[in-house]
């Protein structure tokens, strides 16, 4: 796994209590040490549930600690598409879950122990589309429907934020923010430890069996096979796991995205990106970028379901995008490049709830498949799943509307890649 800028700037405040040495019992076992799993663990421990988390590698080593560092409102699927399949009330419920995730994340970033998350408020989506009136209309609609505070930015005003002749307008969200995701994961894990949670890194899930209401999970830790018995089992494995479970592996695909970080830049960076915001564009798999401490530019771009990418090819790909939008940066050198897996379902919505919907096995859950928008939706979803486990509500049932859809098996990644190319063509004609 390629080293990231986050790895070199992490403030490692998390230390697990020790390695798993013996078989034991707990109420809830969580598999996966990303944001979904840790958020769920935190909420359960806040309510005095005997919950335990295992992670095959290290806390935050998957997508949760390798992403672009944006916490945005909404879901991977657009709200207007959701309105075609769900009632207005259901869409509002989903948006409230997503909004609660943003609020919870921001509150945590500003609390004691999270000082190294480097929170910066505000994300500006920049549009390449010529249909400016539609963008303006959509802002009004979303603000009215979901009680949001999006601000439409016209082309003239946009130049006060970012200097690129490619953009026609923008939409600003001050409640969205940027942060250091890996430092957040470490701090959250430490918070869970303070609440009395047990977290075991380098502990690999092997298999589970269910009998008489009890779940026996086999794990591998330091080349030892051990057993954990629990009342409930939750898979929060994202794009790096879940394939061990037949019920999971057929319903999602690991999709890669790519990030580069430049060497420290000079005054030209501040003259082009004039505000300390996160920036993105409106294409279906467009760019997302921001200024990091040390006057570096972080740049994320693209998605892919197939193929291997060398550091050199990634640098060329990212440099091409940077140069297209900002010719003044044509000579900038890229210091770090990496990729990471996101879990995608074909409908772009996550699987939250019972692993087998409508079947007898009701104590095995999944919370995964956030499609690259997990920094707010994962904790928001974790809170409603925790409420269900605690017997405090069933808001999670809105996710049952997104049925298990086959991922296409062996040819699934190739179909996903073809779909991405088609979306790129749509982007081209929308802009042209």
N, C-alpha and C positions, 0 to 999 in steps of 0.2 A: 504494500500500500504506500503510495507516494506521500512524502512528507509535505505538510502544508505550512503556510505562514502562521497559522494558529498554533501548530505544534511548537514552533520556535518562540512564540510569545505567550505561552500558557503560564498562568500562575497556579501551580498545582497545589491546591489546598485540600484535595481529597486524598485520604488514606484509608483504605479498607482495614477492617479490624483484624483480618487474618484470612488464611485460606480455609476452604471447606475441608474438614478432616473426617467428619463422621456423618452417618445417616441422621436425619432429623425430620421433625414435623412442623408444619406451619398452616395458617389458615389460607393464605393466598401466595402462590408462587408466580413471579413475573419473570418472563424470559425476554431479555433485551434491555441494555443500559443506555438507550437514547432518551430523547425528550418525552416520548409517550410513556415509556416504562417508568422513568423517574418521577414524572408528574403524578402518575397513578400511585406509585409507592408513597409519595409525599402526602397525598390526600388520604390514603388509607391509614398511614401511621398517625396523621393528625387526629384520626378517629379511633385510635388505639387498636387497630387491626394488626394481627400478627402476620405481617407481609414480609416476604423475602424476595430479593432480586438477584438474578444471575446474569452475567455478561460474558460472552465467549472471548472477547478481547479486553479492551479497556473502556471505561465510561466515556461516551462521546466519540468513539473511534469510527462510528458509522456516519450517516448523513447528518445527524444532529450536531456533530462537531466539525463538519467539513463543508458546510454550506456557505452561501454568500453573506450570511449575517443580517438578513432582513426579516423583520417580524411585521407582516402585512395583515390587513383585514381581508376577510373573504376566503373562498375555497379555490381549489384548482379549476373547478368547473365554474363558468360564468353564471351570474345570477339569472340572466335572461334565459339561458338554456334550462336552468333548474326550474324556472316558472312554467316551462312547457310540460314538465313531467310531475311536478309536485304542486300542491295547493299553495296559495299565498301564505297561509299560516305555517305550513311546513318549511317553506323557504325562509320565512322570518325566524322560525325556531333555529334553523341551521345558522343563519347569520348571527343570531344572538350567541350561539355556542362559539362561533369564530371570534366575535367581538370580546367575549369573556376571556378567551385565550390571550388576546392582545393585552387586555387590562391586567390580567394576572402576571404575564411575562414582564410588563413594564414595572409593576409594583415590586416584583422580585428583584429586578435589575437595580432598583433604587434603594433596596434595603441593605442592611448590614451584612457584610460577607460577600457582596456582589460588586464591590468597587471596581474590580478588574474587568467587568463586562463592557466598560466604555460606551455606555448608552448615548446615542445621538438621535434626537427626535426628528421625524419628518421624512417622508419618502415621496418623491415626485415622479409620476409616470409621464413620460414624454411620448407624444403621439406623432407618428409619421403619416398618418392618414390625412387626406385632403378634405374629408367629411367632418369639418370642425363643428358644424351645427349639431351633428349626431352626438359627438362627444359632450357638448354642452348640455344637450337634452338628457343624456344618460346620467350626468352628474345630478341634475335636478331630480330625476326619477329615483335614483338610489338614495339621495338625501331624504326624500319624502317617504319612501317605502321602508327604509331600514334605519331611519333617524341617524344618518351619518353626517359627517362634516367635511365632505369633499369640497375642494375649492377649484373651480375652473380657472386656468391660467392661459390667457391668449398669447399669441406669438410675440407681441411686443413686450409684454411683462415677463415672458419666459426668459428673455435675454438677461434679466436680473438674476437668474438662477444658474443658467447653463448656456454656453455659447456654442451652438451648432446650427448650421443652416439646414440640417436635415429634419428638424422638428417643426411641427405646425402649431402645436398647443400642448398643454399639460394639465394634469390633475394632481393636486397636492393633498396628501393626507398627513396631518400633524400628529394623529394618534399612532400611526405606524412609526417604526424606528429601526435603527441599525445597532448592532452590538457584536461582541466577541462570543460566538456561540460555544466554543470549547471551554472557555473560562466559566460560562454560565453553567454548563453541564457539571463541571467539577464542583462549583459552589452549591448547586442543587443536590448533588450526591452527598456532599458534606452536611447539608441541611437535614437530609434524610437520616444520616448517621446520628446526628444530634437528637433526633426524635426516637432513636432506639432501633432503627431499621438495620437489617443485615444485608450487605451488598457483597457479592463475590465476583471479582473479575477473573478472567482466564478460566472460566467455568463453562463448559460446553454442554448444551442440551443434547441428549442422545435420542430418547424416546419416552413415551409415557403410556400408561395403561390405566383404565378406570374400572373399578370393581366395588360394588356395594356403596356407591357414593363417595369413595375415596379415590384420589388420583395419585398414582405412584410415578414419579418422574426420575428417569435415570440420567445422571450427569457425569461428565468426565472432568476431573480436576487434578492437575499434576499427575496425569497418567493413572489415576485411581478412579474406579467406577463406584459411584455412590448413589444413594436413593434419597429423594425428598418426597415426603408424603404431604399432600395438601387437600384442602376442601375445594379450592378453586385454582385454576391454572390460566394464565393470561399470556398470550404471545404478542410481544411488542417488538418484533424483529425487523421491521422495515425492509429496505432493499437489500439487506445483507443476510437475511435468514428466512426461515419459514418453509424452505424447500424440503425440510425433513418431514413435514406434515403434509400428507396427500391432500387434505381438505383445504390447505392454504396454497400449495405450490401451483395449482392449476388456475388460480384466479387473479394473478398479478404478474407483472413483468418488472425486472430491474432495468431502469432507464438511467443512462449516464448523463451528467451535465459536467461542464468544464469551467475552471476558475484559474485565473492568472493574477499574480501580484507583481507590480513593477519594482524596480530599484527606486530608492528615494529620488524624488523629482524636485525641480526648482520652482521659481515663482510662476512659471507658466501654468502649473496645475491650478493654483488659486485664481488665476485670471480667466480660466475657462470654466471650472466648477466653482461658482462664486458663493455658494451656500453650503454649510456642513450637512447636506442631505444625502439620503440614498437616492439613486436614480435608476430608472428602468425604462424600457420602451414597450409599446403595446403589441408588438408582434407575438405570435403564438409561442415562439421559442426564441425570444429576443435577448437583449443584453440587460445586465443589471450591474451597476458599478457604484463605487463610493471611495472616499478618501480615508485611508487608514492612518493611524499614528505613525509618525516618521515621514509624513508627506509621500506616502506610497498610494498608488492607484490599484484598487482591487477591481477585477473585471471578470464577470461570469457571462457565459454565452452558450447557446445551443443545447440540444439533447441528442442522444443517439442510443439505439437499442442493440446495435451490432458493431463489431470491429474493435481493434485495439489501437491505442493512440500513444505515440511516443512523445516524450517531452518536447522534442524539436517540432513535431507536427502541431502540438497544442500551442506552442509559442507563436508559430506562424499563423495559426487560425485566429488566435486572440489579437495579435498585432494587426492583422488585416481589419478586424472589426474596429479596433481603436482608431486606426488611421482613417477609416472611412468617415467616422463621425467627428473625429478631432484631428485634422491634418497637422495641427501644431504639435501633436505628440508623436510624429512619425519616427523620431529617433529614440523614443523611450525604450529602455531595455527591460525585459521581463525576468524577474528573479526567481519566482516560484510558479509552477503549474501543477495542477492536480485534477483528477476527476473523482466522482463519487456516485454511488447508486441511490436512486430514488425508487420507491415502490409505487407503481402505477396500475390501477385497474382500468379497463377499457372505458368506463364511464367517468373516470377521473375523480371518483369519490372513494373515501376510505371504507374499509370493513371494520365496523365497531360493534361489538356485541358477541353473541354466541357464535362459535366457529361453524356449527351446523344449524342454520336457521330452520326452525320448524321441526327439528328432530329432538330425540330424547336427551342427548348429551348437552345439558344446560349449564354445566360448571366449567366449561372450557371456552375461553374467550379470545378474541383477537382485537387488536387496535393497531392498524397499519394501513398503508396505501394512501398517504396524503398527497402524493403527486407533486412533490416539490414545494408545497405550501404548508409544511408541518409545524413551523415555528409558532404559529398561533392556533392552528386547528388541532394539533396533537394534544397540547395541554387542555384546551377547551373540551375535546372529546374525552380525555382522561377523567376530567371532573364529572361528566355525566355518567360515564361507566362506573366510576367509583361510587357515585350516588346509588346506582342500581345494586351494586354489590353490597352496599350498606343498608339496602332496603329503604332508601329515601327518595326514590323517584324512578321514572322510566323514560326520561327524555331521550335516552340513547336509541329508543325504538324508531325514531325518525330515520336512522341509518338503515333499518330493515327494508326501506323502500328501494335501496340500491342492492339488487339481488346479485348473487354470485354469478359472474360472467366468465366463461372459459377464456383463457388467455391465448388460445391458438396453438398451444403445445410447442413443438419443435419449430414450427414456422411462424409462431407468434411474434418473435423479435423482428423478423423480416417484414411482416405486415405492419408492425409499429413503425419501422423505418420508412416504409412506403407512405404511410399516413403522414409522417413528419415532412417528407419531401412534398407531399400534396399541400400541407399547411404552409410550407414555405412559398409555394407557387401562389396560394391565396394571398399571402402577405405581399408578394411582389405586385400582384394586380390591384390590391387594395391601395397600395402606395403610388403606383404608376398613374 
